[in-house]
Amino acid sequence: MSRETPEDLEARLRGALAREADAVDPGADGLRAIRARIAAGEGAAVHRWRGPLVAAVAASAVLVAGVAVAANRGDGTPRPGPAPATAPPSRGQTPAPTGPPATPTDRPTGTATAADAGTLDSVPVYAIRMVGSQARLVREFRRVPARGDRVTSAVSALALSPVDPDYTTFWRRPSRLSVRVAASGITVDLSADAFADTNTGTAEVPATAVQQLVWTATAAAGRDVPVTVRVDGAKGYDAWGGGVVLGDPMRRDTAFRAPVWIDSPADRGRLPAGTQHVTGQGAGFEATFVYTVTSGSRRVAAGHVTGTPAGGGYGWWTFDLRLRLPRGTYTVTVTADTGASGTEAGPPWPDTKRFTVS
């Protein structure tokens, strides 16, 4: 048997790191938190960063070494790593869920922290945005009821009404749900009453709703792995009668994502006075996103912002729109620039959030 060369090991290591990066769903306001810490880091505070910085460099070296060892294990079986840690939204950004408790709590990918004894905070849960008869996926970081582990809680939360009233979901709370997370993939087994909503209205919805589950489960796990859905323990269930037959492993399909979504602020959330950061992700042409900010019927700001590369593959960007608004109530609308004009551009798929500066 030929021995692995250093070049082969390097290629394997790069591939492993790339797959981990693509599985990351960035937190809703991590960039804002970093900027706040930098702004506060004057004088003696700079020295306080030196110890943690050295520790972080050392931890990075250990991580790389660990991945190299995993790549060399003889059985070739992938080993799960820790979920990527991201900053949760600021306090007050996400309203507590309303309606009957249906599932776990929501928060960004990363290690879950309990908001209280019965909830998880900032769990990433995908919802559906409808434009006419077309359906696309959008993301919310939410507080949801805790239903055991993080992935089970996130999948259960699909039945909750989205925080943003512009979003919707067609999932209903199942009477039985089990989730098994392994290195090779995630298996979700739920009861048929999860598909009780028959008012899907379009053949596009069932396929989008199934991808909604796939994206939510993998985001909560922090890994882009196959998801297998079974209904009452069996294969072959036709989801919502839309021709999407369940039972085989499925992966994330980026074609189902909306062109843009706003991560922070949450709808009806609050931002502090001073400099406000509106952050999100999307597929803007040449990384360009167009925005308007209104207060009532008055337009107070408009322009465009250029995104930076995100971990979801080429053409997927993260944007940070910086505003300086006085106290008041506002609406921000962000649209991904398509680079096209007229009917060629298709629906604009804007995302809108209402928020208060206080």
C-alpha positions in Angstrom: 0.0 0.0 0.0 1.4 3.4 -1.0 2.0 5.9 1.8 0.2 9.2 1.8 2.4 12.1 0.7 2.4 15.5 2.4 0.7 16.9 -0.7 -2.1 14.4 -0.4 -2.6 15.2 3.3 -2.7 18.9 2.5 -5.4 18.4 -0.1 -7.5 16.3 2.4 -7.1 18.9 5.1 -8.2 21.7 2.8 -11.2 19.7 1.7 -12.2 19.0 5.3 -11.9 22.7 6.3 -13.9 23.8 3.2 -16.7 21.4 4.0 -16.9 22.7 7.6 -16.9 26.3 6.5 -19.8 25.6 4.1 -21.8 24.2 6.9 -21.7 27.3 9.0 -24.7 29.5 9.3 -23.3 32.8 10.6 -24.9 34.3 13.7 -27.4 37.1 13.4 -25.2 39.9 14.8 -21.7 38.5 15.3 -20.2 41.3 13.2 -21.9 43.9 15.4 -20.6 42.3 18.5 -17.0 42.3 17.2 -17.2 45.9 16.2 -18.5 46.9 19.6 -15.6 45.1 21.3 -13.0 46.8 19.0 -14.6 50.2 19.7 -14.2 49.6 23.4 -10.6 48.3 23.2 -8.6 51.4 24.1 -5.6 51.8 26.4 -5.2 49.0 28.9 -8.0 47.1 27.3 -5.7 46.3 24.4 -3.4 44.4 26.7 -6.2 42.3 28.0 -6.7 40.9 24.5 -3.1 39.6 24.3 -3.6 36.6 26.5 -6.9 35.5 24.8 -5.3 36.2 21.4 -2.3 33.9 22.1 -4.7 31.2 23.4 -6.8 31.5 20.3 -3.8 31.0 18.0 -2.8 28.0 20.1 -6.3 26.6 19.9 -6.3 27.1 16.1 -3.1 25.0 15.8 -4.6 22.3 17.9 -7.8 22.3 15.7 -5.7 22.0 12.5 -3.7 19.1 14.0 -6.9 17.4 15.1 -8.3 17.6 11.6 -5.1 16.2 10.2 -5.3 13.2 12.6 -8.9 12.6 11.7 -8.0 12.7 8.0 -5.5 9.9 8.6 -7.7 7.5 10.5 -7.7 4.2 8.7 -11.4 3.5 8.5 -12.3 6.6 6.5 -15.3 7.3 8.6 -16.0 11.1 9.1 -15.8 12.2 12.7 -18.3 14.9 13.9 -16.7 18.1 15.2 -18.2 20.7 17.5 -20.9 23.0 16.0 -19.5 26.4 15.0 -20.0 29.0 17.7 -21.7 32.2 16.7 -23.0 35.2 18.6 -26.7 35.2 19.4 -28.9 38.2 18.5 -28.9 41.1 21.0 -31.4 41.0 23.8 -34.8 42.3 22.7 -34.2 41.6 19.0 -36.4 38.5 18.8 -39.9 38.5 20.3 -40.8 35.4 22.3 -42.8 32.9 20.3 -46.6 33.2 20.6 -49.3 30.6 20.3 -49.3 27.0 21.7 -45.9 25.6 22.5 -45.0 23.4 19.5 -41.3 22.7 19.6 -37.8 23.7 20.8 -36.3 27.2 20.9 -34.4 29.0 18.2 -30.9 30.5 18.0 -28.0 30.8 15.6 -25.8 27.7 14.9 -23.4 27.0 17.6 -23.5 25.6 21.1 -27.0 26.1 22.4 -27.5 28.2 25.6 -30.7 28.0 27.6 -32.6 31.3 27.6 -34.5 29.8 30.6 -35.2 26.3 31.9 -37.6 25.5 29.1 -36.2 27.3 26.0 -33.2 27.6 23.8 -32.2 31.0 22.4 -31.1 32.1 18.9 -31.8 28.8 17.1 -31.7 29.0 13.3 -35.1 28.0 11.9 -36.0 28.3 8.3 -39.3 29.6 7.1 -41.0 30.1 3.7 -41.4 33.4 1.8 -44.2 33.4 -0.8 -44.2 35.7 -3.8 -47.3 34.9 -5.8 -47.3 31.1 -6.2 -43.5 30.9 -5.8 -41.9 29.8 -2.5 -38.4 30.3 -1.2 -36.5 29.7 2.0 -35.6 32.4 4.5 -34.0 32.2 8.0 -34.9 33.4 11.4 -32.9 33.2 14.7 -35.5 32.4 17.3 -36.3 31.5 20.9 -38.1 28.2 20.9 -39.3 25.6 23.4 -36.6 23.0 24.3 -37.4 19.5 23.1 -34.4 17.6 24.2 -31.3 18.1 22.0 -30.7 21.1 19.8 -31.6 19.5 16.4 -34.8 18.0 17.7 -35.8 21.4 19.1 -35.1 23.2 15.8 -37.1 20.6 13.8 -40.0 20.9 16.2 -39.9 24.7 15.8 -40.9 24.4 12.2 -44.5 24.2 13.4 -44.3 27.6 15.1 -45.6 30.6 13.4 -42.6 32.6 12.1 -41.7 35.8 14.0 -41.9 37.8 10.7 -45.5 37.9 9.5 -44.2 38.1 5.9 -43.1 34.5 6.3 -45.1 31.3 6.7 -44.7 27.5 7.4 -46.8 24.6 6.3 -45.5 22.2 9.0 -47.8 21.2 11.9 -46.8 19.9 15.3 -46.3 16.1 15.0 -47.7 13.9 17.8 -44.4 11.9 17.5 -40.9 13.0 16.6 -37.5 11.4 16.9 -34.2 12.7 15.5 -31.0 10.8 15.3 -27.7 12.6 14.5 -24.8 10.6 13.3 -21.5 11.4 11.5 -22.9 10.2 8.2 -26.2 12.1 8.4 -29.4 13.0 10.3 -32.5 10.9 10.4 -35.9 12.5 11.2 -38.8 10.2 11.9 -42.2 12.0 12.5 -45.9 11.2 12.5 -48.1 11.9 9.5 -50.0 14.6 11.3 -47.0 16.9 10.7 -48.4 17.2 7.1 -52.0 18.0 8.2 -52.0 21.4 6.4 -53.4 20.6 3.0 -53.7 24.2 1.8 -50.3 24.3 0.1 -51.8 25.9 -3.0 -49.0 25.2 -5.4 -46.8 22.2 -6.4 -43.7 24.2 -5.5 -44.5 24.4 -1.8 -44.1 20.7 -0.8 -40.5 20.6 -2.2 -39.7 23.9 -0.6 -41.1 22.8 2.8 -39.1 19.5 2.7 -36.0 21.6 2.1 -37.0 23.8 5.0 -36.7 20.8 7.2 -33.3 19.8 5.7 -31.8 23.3 6.1 -33.1 23.7 9.6 -31.8 20.3 10.8 -28.4 20.8 9.3 -28.1 24.4 10.6 -28.9 23.3 14.1 -26.4 20.5 13.8 -23.8 22.8 12.4 -23.0 20.3 9.6 -24.0 20.0 6.0 -24.8 16.3 6.0 -27.6 14.3 4.3 -31.0 14.3 6.0 -33.3 11.2 5.8 -37.0 11.8 6.6 -39.3 8.9 7.5 -43.0 9.1 8.3 -44.2 6.7 11.0 -41.0 4.7 10.6 -41.5 4.0 6.9 -40.2 5.2 3.6 -42.4 6.2 0.6 -44.6 8.9 2.1 -45.7 11.6 -0.4 -45.2 14.9 1.4 -48.5 16.9 1.1 -49.4 14.8 -1.9 -47.0 17.0 -4.0 -44.9 14.2 -5.5 -42.0 14.6 -3.0 -41.5 11.0 -1.8 -39.6 10.8 1.4 -37.2 8.1 2.7 -34.0 8.6 0.8 -31.1 10.9 2.0 -31.5 14.5 0.9 -29.0 17.3 0.9 -29.3 21.1 1.1 -30.4 22.6 -2.3 -29.3 26.2 -2.7 -31.8 26.7 -5.5 -34.6 26.9 -2.8 -33.0 29.9 -0.9 -34.5 33.3 -1.3 -32.2 35.8 -3.0 -31.9 37.8 0.3 -32.9 37.7 3.9 -32.2 40.0 6.9 -30.8 38.3 10.0 -30.7 41.3 12.3 -32.8 43.0 13.5 -35.6 40.5 13.9 -39.0 41.8 12.8 -40.3 44.2 15.5 -36.9 44.1 17.2 -34.9 46.9 18.7 -31.6 48.5 17.8 -29.5 50.8 20.0 -29.0 54.5 19.3 -25.8 55.5 17.6 -24.7 53.3 14.7 -27.2 50.6 13.8 -26.2 47.5 11.9 -28.6 45.7 9.6 -27.1 42.4 8.6 -28.1 39.5 6.4 -27.2 37.3 3.5 -28.1 36.9 -0.2 -27.0 36.4 -3.8 -26.7 39.9 -5.0 -25.2 40.5 -8.5 -21.6 41.5 -7.9 -22.3 41.3 -4.2 -24.7 44.3 -4.4 -27.8 44.8 -2.2 -30.2 47.8 -2.6 -31.9 49.2 0.5 -34.5 51.8 1.6 -35.4 52.9 5.1 -38.7 54.5 5.8 -40.4 56.0 8.9 -44.1 56.0 8.2 -44.6 57.4 4.7 -41.2 59.3 4.8 -38.1 57.8 3.2 -35.1 58.6 5.5 -32.3 56.6 3.8 -31.6 54.7 0.6 -28.6 53.4 -1.3 -26.7 50.1 -1.8 -24.3 48.1 0.2 -21.6 45.6 -1.0 -21.4 42.2 0.6 -18.5 40.1 1.6 -18.1 36.3 0.7 -20.0 33.9 3.0 -19.4 30.2 3.5 -22.3 29.0 1.3 -20.3 28.9 -2.0 -19.5 31.3 -4.7 -22.0 34.1 -5.2 -23.5 34.0 -1.7 -22.7 37.1 0.3 -23.0 38.6 3.8 -24.0 42.3 4.0 -23.7 44.8 6.8 -25.8 47.9 6.3 -24.7 50.7 8.7 -27.2 53.4 9.7 -27.3 56.3 12.1 -31.0 56.9 12.9 -32.4 58.9 15.8 -34.9 57.3 18.1 -38.1 56.2 16.4 -39.7 53.4 14.5 -38.5 52.3 11.0 -38.9 49.9 8.2 -35.9 48.6 6.2 -36.2 46.9 2.9 -33.3 45.1 1.3 -33.3 43.6 -2.3 -30.6 41.6 -4.0 -29.4 43.3 -7.2 -30.1 40.8 -10.0 -28.0 42.5 -12.6 -31.0 42.3 -15.0 -33.8 44.6 -16.0 -37.5 44.4 -16.8 -39.2 41.0 -16.9 -35.8 39.3 -17.3 -35.1 40.0 -13.6 -38.0 38.0 -12.3 -39.6 38.7 -8.8 -37.5 41.0 -6.7 -38.0 39.0 -3.5 -37.3 41.9 -1.1 -37.0 41.3 2.7 -38.5 43.8 5.1 -38.0 44.3 8.8 -39.8 46.7 11.1 -37.7 47.9 14.1 -37.3 50.5 16.8 -34.3 52.6 17.6 -34.2 53.3 21.4 
